[in-house]
Amino acid sequence: MNKKEVDIIIKNGQVLTINSRMEIIENGVLIIQNKTIVDLGSEDLLEKYTAEKVIDAQEGIVIPGMVNSHCHLPMIAFRGLGEEGIEDRLMGYFIPLEKEMLSRKLIYDATIHGAIDMAMSGVTTYADMYYHVDEMAKATKKIGLRALLGQTVVGFPVVDASEAYGGLDYAKQILTDFKDEELVSLAIAPHAPYTVSKDKLLAAKEFADQHKLIIHIHVAEFEDEKNQIKENTEKVSVIKYLNNIGFLGENVLLAHCNYVDDEDFKIIESSGAKIAHNPMANAKGATGTARIVEAMQYDIPIGIGTDGLMGSNVVDLFKVMTYTTTIQRIRKMDRTIMTPEKVVRMATLGGANALGMGEKIGSLEKGKLADIVIIETQSMNMIPNYDPYATLVFQANPHNVETTIVNGKIIVENRKLLTHDIRENKKIMDEWFHIIKPFGNSLAKKN
C-alpha cells in the first residue's frame, strides 16, 4: 500500500478534538496538508500517510489553538506600570500614558512582542481593539498569528486621529490593506457606549454592515455605566440602550458584560451578538464579573479574553481559564459549575465562535484550518495528568507549550520561536523601557 504524502503528521498525542461530542483521541494522530486538517484518528493512520515533518507529541495534550477574544495587545509595552493603587486607573493613568507615549513605531514593536508572547503561550488567534491597526497587522503577520484587529473609534483625539471619532475615517482608509488577507481581518471598534455618541455608534454599525466586518465594543463593564451614557435618557441597561437604538446584531462582539441581567441576555441571544468574558482583568480592576454561568444557559457564543495588558498583565489564557472557573464558583458558592471541559471549550471553539470564525478554527476536525497547540505533560507541574481538561485549567502554564501551529505553519517548535529573532525584540523593548519608565513613574506620582 502506497502511503499518501502530506505536509505534517502529529503523532502520539492526547488529542482534545473539541468537536460536538468533545471526543478525546488517546495516542492520537493528526494529518495536515495545505494548511488544513485532512485526517485525524488513531495511530492506524500512520499506515496511510507519510510526511517529511513528523512531530512526536510525546504523550502531550494536543488542542486547537486558543483564542484570546478581547485584548489591547500593544498595551504590553506598559504592563506593570501604575500598579500603586491608583483609584481611577483608566482615565487617570491609562489614557494619559497612551496620549503621551503611543506612536506607530511603538504600536508595531509592542505588537511584535505581544504576538511572540501569545505564540509561545498557545494562543493562535486574538481579537484586539486599538490604534494604527494596520501596523498591528504587519507585526501579527510577521510572527504568524491570526487576528481580528479592531480599529478604535472614540469621542476624543487619539494617536491615529487628531479629531474625535477620526478612527472611523482611518478604518475606511486602511480597509483595502486587509483585502484577501488570510491571517488578519479588520474590525471596527467603537470604544464604548459612554465614549461614543449614538450617531457615531450607528455610523460604525453602518460601515461594518456594509463591509461585512465585526463590531468590537466594551459593554456594561462598570456598574454605573448606564448613567454615563448621555443619550440614555431613560436610564435603561446598556444592553437595552444598544438594542433600542438598533445597534446590536450578529456581527457584534460585546466585551465584558459584567452588569447584564436575564432580560439583557435574552436580548443578546435574539440579536445574535457574542460575548468576550474577561474575569482576570475585571477581578484585578475590581470592576465586577459577568454572570457567565447564567449567560451559558442561553444560545450566546462566549469566548474568554485577557483584556488589556495593564489590566491582566498576561496574554495567555491559562490563568484566565482558572479565573473563569474559580470566580464563578465562589460567586455561586457551587464547585460543580464551570467544569474544566466547558472552560477549555470556551478558550478554543467558544472564542472562535465569538469572533465569527467557528467554521474555520476552534476545534480539531477534518476540513478545519490547522491551528494546533501541543502542550507537554512531562514537567513536574503537569504530572499526574488524570484529566487533560483539569490539567490545562488548573496546572498548565505558558512554559508547557511545546509547539504552536497556525494555518498549517509551525511557528513555535520545542519552545523556540521560528518566525522572529527574540533577541532583537528584547533589545527593542529594552530601549522602549528606558523611554517609557520616567514618564510612567511621574504620572503615577500625580495620581
C-alpha positions in Angstrom: 0.0 0.0 0.0 1.4 3.4 -1.0 1.3 6.0 1.6 -0.1 9.4 0.8 2.5 12.3 1.1 1.3 15.1 3.4 2.9 18.2 4.9 2.9 17.4 8.7 2.0 14.4 10.8 1.5 14.8 14.6 1.5 11.5 16.4 1.5 10.1 20.0 -0.7 12.9 21.4 -3.7 13.1 23.7 -6.0 14.9 21.2 -8.8 17.0 22.6 -10.9 17.5 19.5 -13.4 20.0 21.0 -15.9 18.7 18.4 -19.6 18.4 19.1 -19.1 15.2 21.1 -16.0 16.5 22.9 -14.1 13.4 21.8 -10.6 12.7 23.2 -8.3 10.5 21.0 -5.7 8.7 23.1 -2.4 8.1 21.3 -4.0 10.2 18.5 -2.7 11.3 15.1 -3.3 14.5 13.1 -2.7 14.8 9.4 -2.1 18.3 7.9 -1.9 19.2 4.3 -2.2 22.6 2.6 -3.0 24.4 5.9 -5.8 22.1 6.6 -6.5 19.1 8.9 -7.2 16.4 6.4 -7.5 13.5 8.8 -7.3 12.6 12.4 -7.8 9.5 14.5 -5.8 6.6 16.0 -2.3 5.5 15.2 -3.6 3.3 12.4 -3.4 6.5 10.3 0.4 6.1 10.3 -0.1 3.2 7.9 -1.9 5.6 5.4 0.2 8.7 5.4 3.8 9.8 5.3 5.4 13.2 5.7 8.9 14.7 5.8 7.8 16.5 9.0 6.6 14.2 11.8 6.1 15.7 15.2 6.1 13.3 18.2 3.8 14.9 20.8 5.4 12.5 23.4 2.0 12.0 25.1 1.4 15.7 25.3 -2.0 17.3 25.1 -3.0 18.4 21.6 -5.6 21.1 21.4 -7.0 23.6 18.9 -5.1 26.9 19.2 -6.5 29.1 21.9 -8.5 32.2 21.1 -8.0 35.4 23.1 -11.3 37.0 22.4 -10.6 40.5 23.8 -7.3 42.3 24.1 -5.4 45.5 23.7 -2.1 43.9 22.7 0.2 47.0 22.3 -0.5 47.9 25.9 2.1 45.2 26.7 4.7 48.0 26.5 3.1 49.5 29.6 2.3 46.4 31.7 3.5 46.7 35.3 3.1 50.5 35.4 0.5 52.3 37.6 0.1 49.4 40.0 0.3 51.6 43.1 -3.4 51.6 43.9 -4.5 54.4 41.6 -8.2 54.9 42.1 -9.2 55.9 38.5 -6.6 53.9 36.6 -8.4 54.1 33.3 -8.9 57.8 32.9 -6.3 59.0 35.4 -3.4 56.8 34.2 -4.0 54.6 31.1 -5.3 57.2 28.8 -2.8 60.0 29.7 0.0 57.4 29.4 -1.2 56.4 25.9 -1.6 60.0 24.8 2.0 60.8 25.7 3.7 57.6 24.6 1.9 56.0 21.7 3.3 56.1 18.1 3.2 54.0 15.0 6.6 52.5 15.9 5.7 51.7 19.5 2.5 50.0 18.4 4.4 47.9 15.8 7.2 47.0 18.2 4.8 46.2 21.1 2.6 44.1 18.8 5.7 42.0 17.8 6.5 41.5 21.5 2.9 40.6 22.4 2.4 38.3 19.4 5.6 36.4 20.4 4.3 36.1 23.9 1.0 34.8 22.6 2.5 32.3 20.2 4.7 30.8 22.9 1.7 30.6 25.2 -0.6 28.6 22.9 -2.8 31.5 21.6 -3.1 31.3 17.9 -5.9 33.9 17.3 -6.7 37.1 19.1 -9.3 39.9 18.9 -7.9 43.3 19.5 -9.2 46.9 19.9 -6.5 49.5 19.5 -5.0 52.2 17.2 -3.0 52.1 14.0 -4.2 48.5 13.4 -2.5 48.5 10.0 0.8 48.5 12.0 -0.6 45.7 14.2 -1.5 43.7 11.1 2.1 43.9 9.8 3.5 42.7 13.1 0.9 40.0 13.6 1.6 38.5 10.2 5.4 38.7 10.8 5.0 36.4 13.8 2.4 34.3 12.1 -0.7 34.6 14.3 -4.3 35.0 13.3 -6.1 38.2 14.4 -9.3 40.2 14.3 -8.0 43.8 14.6 -10.5 46.4 15.7 -9.8 50.0 14.7 -10.8 52.1 17.7 -13.5 54.9 17.3 -13.7 57.1 20.4 -15.0 60.6 21.2 -11.7 62.3 21.8 -8.4 62.7 19.9 -6.0 59.8 20.0 -2.7 58.8 18.4 -4.2 57.9 15.0 -7.0 60.5 14.9 -6.4 64.2 15.6 -10.2 64.7 15.8 -12.8 63.0 17.9 -14.2 59.9 16.1 -11.4 60.0 13.5 -10.9 56.3 13.9 -13.9 55.7 11.6 -12.2 57.6 8.7 -9.0 55.8 9.5 -10.7 52.4 9.2 -12.1 53.4 5.8 -8.6 54.4 4.6 -7.0 51.1 5.6 -9.8 48.8 4.6 -8.1 47.8 1.4 -5.0 46.8 3.3 -6.9 43.8 4.7 -8.3 42.6 1.4 -7.6 39.0 0.7 -5.5 38.6 3.8 -5.5 35.1 5.3 -4.4 35.8 8.8 -5.6 39.3 9.7 -9.1 40.8 9.5 -10.3 44.3 10.1 -13.0 45.0 12.6 -14.5 48.4 13.7 -14.3 49.1 17.4 -16.4 51.9 18.8 -14.8 52.1 22.3 -17.9 52.0 24.5 -21.5 53.5 24.6 -20.3 56.1 27.2 -17.4 57.3 25.0 -19.2 57.1 21.6 -22.3 59.1 20.7 -25.4 57.4 19.4 -24.9 58.8 15.9 -21.3 57.6 15.7 -22.3 54.1 17.1 -24.8 53.8 14.2 -22.2 55.2 11.7 -19.8 52.5 12.8 -22.6 49.9 12.5 -23.4 51.1 9.0 -19.8 50.8 8.0 -19.4 47.4 9.5 -22.6 46.1 7.9 -21.7 47.5 4.5 -18.3 45.8 4.5 -19.2 42.6 6.5 -17.0 43.5 9.4 -17.2 42.5 13.1 -18.0 45.3 15.6 -16.0 45.0 18.8 -17.1 47.1 21.7 -16.8 47.4 25.5 -20.2 47.0 27.1 -21.5 47.0 30.7 -18.0 46.8 32.2 -18.8 49.3 35.0 -21.7 49.3 37.5 -22.7 52.9 36.8 -22.1 52.7 33.1 -25.7 53.2 32.0 -25.8 56.6 33.8 -22.6 57.7 32.0 -24.4 57.5 28.6 -25.7 61.0 28.0 -28.2 59.8 25.4 -29.6 57.1 27.6 -32.2 59.4 29.0 -34.5 56.6 30.2 -31.5 55.1 32.1 -32.2 51.6 30.9 -29.5 49.0 30.9 -26.6 49.4 28.5 -27.8 46.3 26.5 -31.3 47.7 26.3 -30.0 51.1 25.2 -27.9 49.5 22.4 -30.9 47.4 21.3 -33.2 50.4 21.4 -31.0 52.4 19.0 -30.7 49.5 16.6 -27.0 48.7 17.3 -27.0 45.0 18.2 -26.6 42.3 15.6 -24.9 39.0 14.7 -21.6 40.9 13.9 -21.3 42.5 17.4 -18.8 41.2 19.9 -19.6 42.5 23.4 -16.6 42.7 25.7 -17.2 42.3 29.5 -21.0 42.3 30.1 -20.4 42.5 33.8 -23.7 44.2 34.6 -26.2 42.2 32.5 -29.4 40.7 33.7 -31.5 37.8 32.4 -33.7 40.1 30.3 -30.5 41.5 28.7 -29.2 38.0 28.0 -32.5 37.3 26.1 -31.9 40.4 24.0 -28.3 39.4 23.3 -29.4 35.9 22.3 -32.2 37.2 20.0 -29.8 39.7 18.4 -27.2 37.1 17.7 -24.4 39.1 19.4 -21.5 37.4 21.1 -19.7 37.9 24.5 -16.0 38.1 25.4 -15.6 37.3 29.1 -12.6 38.9 30.9 -12.6 37.7 34.5 -9.0 38.1 35.4 -8.7 41.8 34.3 -12.1 42.6 35.8 -11.1 41.0 39.1 -7.8 42.9 39.2 -9.5 46.1 38.4 -12.3 45.5 40.9 -14.9 46.3 38.2 -17.1 43.2 38.8 -17.6 40.0 36.9 -20.1 38.7 34.3 -22.9 36.4 35.3 -21.3 33.9 32.9 -23.0 30.8 34.4 -26.4 32.4 33.6 -25.2 33.5 30.2 -24.3 29.9 29.3 -28.0 29.0 29.7 -28.7 31.0 26.5 -27.7 30.4 22.9 -24.9 33.0 23.1 -21.4 32.3 21.8 -18.9 33.1 24.6 -15.2 33.4 24.5 -12.7 34.4 27.1 -10.1 37.2 26.9 -7.2 38.8 28.8 -8.3 42.4 28.2 -5.5 45.0 28.1 -2.1 44.1 29.3 -2.3 46.8 32.0 -5.4 45.0 33.2 -4.4 41.4 33.3 -0.6 41.7 32.6 -0.7 38.4 30.7 -1.6 37.4 27.1 -2.1 33.7 27.7 -5.3 32.1 28.6 -4.1 29.5 31.2 -4.6 31.9 34.1 -7.8 33.3 32.6 -9.2 29.8 32.4 -8.5 29.4 36.1 -10.2 32.7 36.9 -13.2 31.7 34.6 -13.8 28.7 36.8 -13.0 29.9 40.3 -14.7 33.3 40.2 -18.0 31.8 39.1 -17.7 29.0 41.7 -17.2 31.5 44.5 -19.8 33.8 43.2 -22.4 31.0 43.2 -20.8 29.0 46.1 -21.0 25.9 43.9 -18.0 23.8 43.0 -19.9 21.7 40.5 -20.3 24.5 37.9 -17.9 25.7 35.2 -16.2 22.3 34.8 -12.8 22.4 33.1 -14.2 20.8 30.0 -16.5 23.7 29.5 -13.8 26.3 30.1 -11.4 24.7 27.7 -14.1 24.8 25.1 -14.7 28.5 25.8 -11.0 29.1 25.3 -11.0 27.4 21.9 -14.2 26.9 20.0 -16.1 29.4 22.2 -13.7 32.1 21.2 -13.7 31.1 17.6 -17.5 31.3 17.5 -17.4 34.7 19.3 -15.2 36.0 16.5 -17.3 34.6 13.8 -14.5 32.1 12.9 -16.0 28.9 14.3 -16.5 27.4 10.8 -12.7 27.5 10.2 -11.0 27.2 13.6 -11.6 26.3 17.2 -11.8 22.5 17.0 -9.7 19.7 15.6 -11.8 18.3 12.8 -11.4 17.3 9.2 -11.6 20.3 6.9 -10.7 22.9 9.5 -7.6 25.1 9.3 -4.6 23.7 11.1 -4.3 25.9 14.2 -2.9 23.5 16.7 -1.1 23.6 20.0 0.9 20.8 21.7 1.3 21.1 25.5 3.9 18.8 27.1 3.0 16.7 30.1 6.4 15.7 31.4 7.2 18.8 33.6 6.6 18.4 37.3 3.6 20.7 37.3 1.9 18.5 34.7 2.3 15.2 36.5 0.0 13.4 37.0 -2.4 14.1 34.1 -5.6 12.2 35.0 -8.0 14.6 33.4 -6.5 16.7 30.5 -9.1 19.4 30.8 -8.4 19.9 34.5 -4.7 19.7 33.8 -5.0 22.6 31.3 -7.2 24.8 33.6 -5.6 24.2 37.0 -2.0 23.1 36.3 -0.6 24.2 33.0 1.2 27.5 32.2 2.8 29.0 29.1 6.1 27.2 29.7 4.4 23.9 29.0 3.6 24.9 25.4 5.9 22.9 23.2 4.6 23.5 19.7 2.3 26.2 18.1 1.0 25.8 14.5 -1.1 28.4 12.7 -2.6 27.9 9.3 -0.5 24.8 8.9 2.8 26.6 9.6 4.9 25.7 12.6 5.8 29.0 14.4 6.9 27.6 17.7 8.8 24.2 18.0 10.5 22.8 21.0 9.6 26.1 22.7 11.6 28.1 20.2 10.0 30.8 18.1 10.8 30.2 14.4 9.5 33.4 12.8 11.4 36.2 14.5 14.6 36.8 16.4 13.6 37.1 20.1 16.9 38.7 21.0 16.2 41.6 18.6 12.8 42.1 20.1 14.2 42.1 23.6 16.7 44.8 22.7 14.0 47.0 21.1 11.7 46.6 24.1 14.6 47.4 26.5 15.0 50.7 24.6 11.3 51.5 25.0 11.5 50.6 28.7 14.0 53.4 29.3 11.8 55.9 27.3 8.5 54.9 29.0 9.6 54.4 32.6 10.4 58.0 33.6 7.0 59.4 32.3 5.1 56.4 33.8 6.6 56.9 37.2 6.0 60.7 37.1 2.4 60.1 36.1 1.9 57.7 39.0 3.1 60.3 41.5 0.4 62.7 40.2 -2.2 60.2 41.0 
